[in-house]
């Protein structure tokens, strides 16, 4: 479920406020996105964003307590005060949006909006602390104050000088900071897709995808692990959140894996890796993908198309390792009597697939990405009413609306805070200086730049959300990589991928730790196993950044051979990591090393390395067959 344990369970009047604000925000978004004018006028665009901040940003102080020890269900006085302050300040700016634009208040403003801008700045920092923790809040705090002391910094870190009040005006009233790209993405794209994701969950989409995976793969060897992989991939199409995916699918798949013989740490690792891939799987990817579309000024559907092959490569590798482990240790699938019927599953849940098809149709064919999730959500709600099992009662519909409000509250607070970082870098011009310095440091060495990018993404991903990590590096690092001649879309996907690896990589490994808690396993052991199972995620970004064919950025006729060698390369790498090659059986250490080398050579976008890889794999295969046959003759 979307609702997190960190959420305060609101009651009475506060619960009604959450419900009303959630409904008002949805109505406002529909009017703005569909260009409706029920009262003969439309809001100024910036006024719309301020309204979202007023409705959803203020809710963060009600939903997320200041500290974990807060009394359940009770809203302290200081939280209600912060709620009303955020509502009032954001409402003031929404009402004066036209004056801000026409009179240039972002540079010169009357005393009142300047003071209110300062207040909004601090309110947003506190909201970020509540929803994302102290590390991200500290990052936003440092960078949002950077313009005040940028002139004191050495070398390329030096920037233009601004006063505290000038910085506050820019943060609160420009379209480059709080109302920058992240907030625009929330208001134009994310809000619709989040509504679709929550609707899909509340109407039973999660159970349908799990049953579908069980019906398709449950009987095969290692069936429960394969079900975890497939169901998490399908669940990722509606969630895009790693932790939400782990909790939702892992609570069902991990116990099943353990019952059929998988160790707890392995079951947790499989689920953590599968759920991490959910943020990479189209059509509903992680928040970073929507922001990427805005950064690159391309439609979101193009991001989905580009991300399809890398995400399939990742799940292909994970699926092979799950199968190899089951074959190596002799695990079987589930009994047919314990599995749902495929025909019955499709008969009962066909409308989920229809809703997803409609979403993809609107994205790829009609190319109306902002409208697509609203139509898909409406279709899903209408079709769900047909069956008693999926029909939403009044109470459940209320919970759905409040779930949307909670999710969007977290998103608006988080992305508004990240906007402060963008605004500060825009004010000082340091991002451009940093990019130039990186290019100069690397001396034109693209591989070195990519390694710097991967390492930086991983480090930032330890303390920041994937979206925050992506945005920061998209501003600071991506320009340096694109200046080196790399494909811009490949560069941004590279940054996004490496921002996610921290979910399965110790010492942080939040996805693995969450899965380990469900599996009642050692978190470190689970994290290390997740690193091995998800190893392909560390290589894939390097493959597609050097070979745009893997993200379908070349003519279709030029994609066949690169895709073939990439899938074959991942097959060899994953099989070798698990120590079992389908058709040949268990591999010894030299064979595993050789096949990993062959797989890497095949996946590298160069015909010479492909030939060497094919030759290496062929020699190993021939040697294995000869040894097997020779061994039989001498028995």
C-alpha positions, 0 to 999 in steps of 0.5 A, a space after each residue: 500500500 502507498 500509506 507508510 508507517 511514517 504517516 500519522 493516522 488522522 482522525 475527525 476534522 483533520 481527516 476531513 481536511 485531508 479528504 477535502 484537500 485531496 479532492 480539491 487538488 485533483 479537481 484543480 489538476 483536471 481543470 488545469 491539465 484539460 484546459 477547462 474553464 467552468 467559471 470562464 477563466 483559468 488560473 495563471 500557471 504559477 498560481 496553480 503550482 502555488 495552490 498545489 503547494 498550499 493544498 498538498 505541501 501544508 498537509 505534510 505537517 499533518 501527515 508526517 509528525 515532527 518526530 517518530 515518538 509523536 502521539 498517534 492520531 493527535 496533531 500537536 499545536 505546533 503542527 497545526 500552526 505550521 499547517 496553517 502558515 504553509 496554507 496561508 503563505 502559499 495561498 497569498 502567493 497564489 492570489 498574487 501570482 499575476 503581480 509576481 510576474 508583471 512586477 518582477 517580485 522575484 527581484 524587487 518585491 514589497 516587504 510583505 511578500 519578501 518576508 513571506 518568501 523567507 517563511 515559505 523557504 523555511 517551511 519547505 525545509 522542515 517539510 523536506 525533513 519530515 518526508 525525506 529525513 535529515 540528510 536530504 534536508 541538510 543538502 537542501 539547506 546547504 545549497 539553498 543558502 549557497 548564494 549567500 556565501 558563494 562569493 567566499 568560495 574558492 575557484 570554480 565553486 565561487 558564484 555571484 553574491 546575494 543577500 538573504 532577502 534577495 535569495 528568499 525572493 528568488 526561491 519563493 517567487 521565481 520559476 527556477 526554484 520552488 516553482 521550478 522543473 520538479 514542481 512543474 512536473 508534479 502539476 503537469 504529469 506526476 499527479 495524473 500518474 500517481 492517481 492512476 497508480 493508487 487507483 490500480 492498487 485500491 481496485 486490487 491490481 496488486 493481487 491480480 498481477 501476483 496471481 497472473 505471475 503465479 499462474 504463468 510461472 508458479 509451477 516452474 522450478 524456483 517458481 516463487 522467486 520467478 513470481 517475485 521477479 515478474 509480479 514486482 516488474 508488473 507492480 512497478 508499472 503502477 508504483 514506480 516506488 522501490 520501498 512501496 513495491 518491496 512492502 506490497 509484493 514482498 509481504 506475499 512473495 517472500 514467505 512463499 519463497 521461504 516455504 519452498 526452500 529459499 533461505 530468508 536472505 536470498 528471498 529478501 534479496 530477490 524481492 529487493 532487486 525485483 522491486 528496484 527494477 520497478 522504478 525502471 519499468 515503463 509505463 509508470 517509472 520512478 519520479 526521476 523519469 518524469 523530471 527527466 522528460 522536462 529536463 530534456 524537453 522531450 515527451 515522457 513516452 520517449 523516456 518510456 520507449 528508451 527505458 524499455 530494453 534496459 529494464 528488460 535486460 535487468 529483469 532478464 538477468 534477475 530471472 536467469 539467476 533465480 532459475 539458476 539458483 533453483 536448478 543448482 540446489 534442486 528447488 521445485 515449483 509450487 503444486 498446481 493445486 496451490 496456484 490460480 488458474 490462468 484463464 480464471 485470473 484473466 477472466 477476473 482481472 482483464 480490465 487491469 490489462 485494458 487500463 494499462 493498454 489504454 494508458 500505453 495507447 494514449 502515451 504512444 499513439 495519441 501522444 497525450 501523456 498528461 491526459 493518459 493517466 486520467 482516462 486510464 484511471 476513469 476507465 479502471 474505476 468504471 470497470 471495477 464497479 462491475 464486479 462485487 470483489 473489486 467494487 469500491 465502497 464509499 469507505 474504500 473510495 474515501 481511503 483511495 482519495 486520502 491515499 492520493 492526498 498522502 502520496 502527493 503531499 510527500 511528493 510536493 514537499 520533496 520536490 519543492 525542496 529539491 527545487 530550492 537546490 535547482 534555484 540556488 545553482 541557477 542563481 550562482 551559476 556554479 553548476 556550469 563552472 562545475 561541469 567545465 571543471 569536470 570536463 577539464 579534469 577528465 581531459 576528454 576521457 569519457 570513461 573516467 567521466 562516467 566512472 566519476 558520475 557512477 561513483 557520485 550517483 551512488 554516494 548521493 543515492 545513499 542519503 538522498 531519494 532517487 529523484 533528488 540524486 537524479 536532479 542534482 546530477 542532471 544539473 551538475 554532471 550531465 552537461 559535462 557528459 553530453 559535452 563529451 559527445 554522449 547521447 543526452 538521453 543515454 546520459 540522463 538514464 545513466 544517472 538515473 540508474 546509478 541513483 537507484 543502485 544504493 537501494 540494493 548496495 550496502 551499507 545503505 541498501 534500503 530496499 534490501 533492508 526492508 525486504 530483510 525485515 520481512 524475511 527476518 534475515 540478516 540485512 547485510 547478508 541480504 544486501 550482499 546477496 542483492 548486489 550479486 543478484 542485481 549485478 547487471 544493473 551496475 553494467 547496463 548503464 555503461 552498455 547503453 551509454 556507449 550504444 544508443 541502440 540499446 535505448 532505441 535511439 538509432 534506426 530500427 534496422 540497426 538495433 537487431 544485432 546490438 540487442 541480440 548480443 546484449 541479451 546473450 551477454 546478460 545471459 552469460 553474465 547472469 548464469 555465470 554469477 549464479 554458477 549454472 548455465 542452462 543446458 550445461 549444468 553447474 559451472 566451476 570457477 574457471 568456467 564462470 570466470 570465462 563466461 563472465 568475460 565472454 558476456 561482457 565482451 558481447 555486451 560491449 557495443 563493438 563488433 570486434 569484442 562481439 567476435 572475441 566474446 562469441 569465440 570465447 563462449 564457443 571455446 568454453 562451450 565446446 570444451 564443456 561438451 567434450 569433457 562431458 562426452 569424454 567423461 561418459 565414455 570412460 565411466 
